[in-house]
Amino acid sequence: MTSFGGEQHGTHADPKHFAALLGGNFALALGPWFVRLADSGPVSAGFWRMALPLPLLALLAWRNHQPLSGFGRRAWWPVAFAGVLFALDLSSWHVGIELTRLGNASLFGNAGSLILMGWALIVARRLPRPAEAIAIVLAVGGAVILLGRSMQIDSSTLHGDLFCILAGVFYVGYILPIQHARLRFGNWALLFYASLAGAPVALIAALFLGEPVWPHVWWPVIALAIGSQVIGQGLLVYALRHFSALIVGVVLLTQPAVSIIAGWLAFGETMGWLDALGMVLVAGSLVLARLSESPKAQSR
């Protein structure tokens, strides 16, 4: 799942920026695979994803001259609230990853862009523009196909899809307070405090669910923490400011593609033509959702 967009786009983009954009999406796409491989519970894996990188995130904030103190109590509450929703987002998504196909998990986990678009329409009290209306129709049609296929395969797969969609809802709740907080916090400092606030919530949820927390094999949770939380987010923070919403939306589609290949190679997951059609429809809606963003939203 992506987050923390860059600054003004379209400035001095070169091959290394595009490689960073691709690399960040590739690293994030491998996250569901590491969740499956972890011998802790899925929510516990979310806890380790947030907790393990904290020292490195603090170091990155310091190296980038982003202060970690001196903001005042009123500045902390939105970040703490966002961190709690970040934990709920990852927890729901990781549970869904365990229950559905990796391609579905990657697509539905990134559905926050569509939900944010719908929220913006409600706040603006206006009807959707043509691109937005088409995105909504494609998203609904693709989701119906994928959810119907999951119901045919196994009811647990359908539950997994719904958990991933729920994660998208939590993601929206996470992004809204973060947007205001980014006016005062740097990207790395903000990710540090969101992770710091969210990690205890994920740990409490994992213990409540009776999951094993302490892994016997550490490399999957370490790879998840470093790959998704540091490398994936870090490369996107570095690259997003240089590209338009169209390029970002198209490259975003590499995430489900990588997840589908990983699911096929590692877990023998297969995809029929109806699954492919549903994924194409949802993927197209994600691109249109990116295109529908206003210039002000794209510059965040």
N, C-alpha and C positions, 0 to 999 in steps of 0.2 A: 504494500500500500504506500502511496506517495503522500508527502506533506511538505510543508515549509517551502513555498515557492520562492523564486528568486526576485531580483529587483527588476528594473526596466529592461525589457528584452531587446534583442536585435542589435546589440552593440558588440563589435569586434568578435563575431563568431568565427571560429576557424575549426579545422578538423579535430583538434584536441578537445574543444568544447562539445562537439557532436559525439566524440568517443566517450566523453564523460557522461553525457546524457544517456547513451546506449548502455554504458557500463553500470550506471546507477539503476536503471530499470532491470538489467540482467541480475544484479545482486539482489534486488528486492523480489524478483520473480523466483529466486531459489529459496526464499524464506519458507514457503509452505513445505518444500521438500525437507528442510532441516527440522521443521515442526514434526513431521511424520517420523523422522529418524530418531528424535529425542526420546529417551526412555523415561523422562519425567512426564507428567501429564501435560496436555496442551496449554492449559492456563498457566501452569508452572513454567512452561517454556516462555510464555509472555513475560512472566516475572523476571526470568534470567535475561531476556532480551533487553529489558529496561535497566536492570540492576548492574549487570556486568560492565557495560560501557561507561558508567558514571565517572570513574576517574579519568578516562580518556576524553570524555566530553568536557569535563572541567579544564583539562589541559588545553584542548582545542579552543575553548572560550578564552582562556588566558593568553594563548599565543596570538589570537586574533583581536586582542585588546577589547574583549567584551566583558565588562565587569559582572561579578556574581553577587554583589552586595550593594547596599546604598540606594535601594529603590523605594523604600517605604512600604508600610503594611498594605495599603490599598492596591498597590501594584501586584502583590503576591496572590491575592485571592483569585483573580481570573486565571492565572497560570496554574494554581493548585487545582481549581475546578476543571480546567482543561486536562490536566494530568490524570485526574480520576476518570474522565471520559475516555482518555487515551488508553487507560488500562482496560476499561470495559470494551472498547473497540477491539484491542488486540485479543482479549479473552474470548469474545464472541467469534472473532475471525478464526482463531486457532482451534476452537471447538468445531467450527464448521469445516476447517481443513481436514480434521480427522474423519469427518463423516461423508464428505462429498469428493468429487474429482478435483484434482488440482487446478485444472483449467477453469472450472466453474468457480472455485474459491477465489482465484485471481480476478476474474471478471466481476463477480458480485462484490468482492472486497473493495474494488475501485469504483463502485457505484456512487460513492459520495459526491462525485462531480455532478451527477444527474440530480441528486437530492438537493445539493447546494443551488443548482439552477432553479429547481422548483421553489425553494425557499426564497430566492431573490425575486421571483415573479410574484409570490404572495406579499412580500414586503413592499414591492413597487406597486402593487395593486393594478397590474396590467395584464393583458392577454399575451401569450407567447408569440414571439416573432416566428416567421416560417421555419428557420433552422431549428429553433427551440421546439416547435410543435412536431417537426419530423423526428427530432431526437427522442421526444417523449413517446411517440408512436413506435419507433424502432425499439426502444428500451422495453416497453410493455410487451410488444410482440415477441422479442427475443427471450425475455424473462419467462413468458408463458410457455414457450417451447421448451426451454431448459428445465423449468420446474416440472412440466408435464413428463418430460423424459426421465427426470430423476424419480418421479412417482412411479413410473413404469418399472424402473430398475430396482429400486428399494426405497421403502419409506424413510429409512435412515439417511439416504442420500438427499431426499427432499428436506429433511430437518437440517442437514448440513448447509444446503443452499440458503435456507431461511436464516440460519445463524450468521452467514456471511452478509446477507442483506441487512440484518440487524446491526452488524459491525459498521456498515455504511452509514446507518442512522447515527450511531455513536460518534462516528468520524465527523459528521456535520456539527454535532454538539461540541466536539473538540476544536474544530477549526474556527468557529465563530468567536469565542473569547480570545483565541490565539491571535487573530488578526489585529485586534486592538493592542494586545500586549507586545506585538512586534514593533510598535512604535517606540518602545522603551528598551526592550531586550534585544540582544543580538541573536542570530539564528542558533549558534551553538549553546549560548547561555539559556535560551528558551527551551531547547531540546533537553538540556541538562535538568532544568527544573521540572519540566513536564514528566520526564522519566523518574525523577526523584519523588514526585508526588504520586505517580501512578504505580510504581513498583510495590509499595505496601498493599495497595488495593488488590492487585493481581495475586499477591501472596496470600492475603486473607481469603480471596475467592477460591484459590486452589486448595487451601486447607479445608474450607467449608465443603468443597466438593469431594474431599477425601482423596485427592490426587497425590501421587508421590512427587515430592518437591526436589529432593536431592538426587541428581542423576548419577548413575553408575558409570556412564560413558559421557564425558564432558564435551567432546569435540562438536556434536551437533548444536548444543546450546551456545557454545562459544562462537561457532560459525554463524549462527542466527544473530547473535548480539553484534558481532563485528560486521558481518556482511550486510544485514538489514539496517541496523541502527546507526552505524558509523559510516561504512563505505557507501551503501546505497543512498542514505540521506545526504552524506557529505558530497558525493558526486553530483547529486541533483541540486543541492544548494549552490555548488560551483557553476553548474551548467545552465540552469533554468533561465537565468537573467538574460541569456544571449539569444533566446529563441521565441518565436511567436507561439500563440496557443495552438495553431494548426500543427506545427512540427512537434510540439510537446504531446498533443493528442495522438498523433500517428505513432510516435515512438512509444507511448504508453501501451500500445497494443502488442509490443514485444513481450510484455509481462505474461499475459495468458498464453502466448505462443510458446515461451520457454517453459511455463508450468505444464502445458500439455505434453511437451516432449519429455520432461522429467517424469511426469506421471506414467507415460507410456513405457519409458525405459526402466524405471525403478519399480513400478507397481503394476505394470501390465494393464493400465487403464486404456480403454479403447473409446473411439468416438465415431458415431454414425453420421450420416448426412444430415439428419435432423439436428443433432447436437451442433454440427458445424454451422448450419443455418442460424440457429439460435445465437451462437457465439458471434457470428458475423453481424447480426442485427444489433446485439448489445454493444459490440465493439464500435460499430458505426455511430451509435448513439453517443458513446463516450467522446468520439472525435467531434461530433456536432456540439456537444455540451461545452467542450473546450473552445470551439469557434464562437459560441454564443456569448462568451465572456466579454464584458466591456473593456475598453482600453485601461480604465482605472483598475479593474480587477486583475487584468493580465500583468500589470506592473507591480503587483504585490509579490 
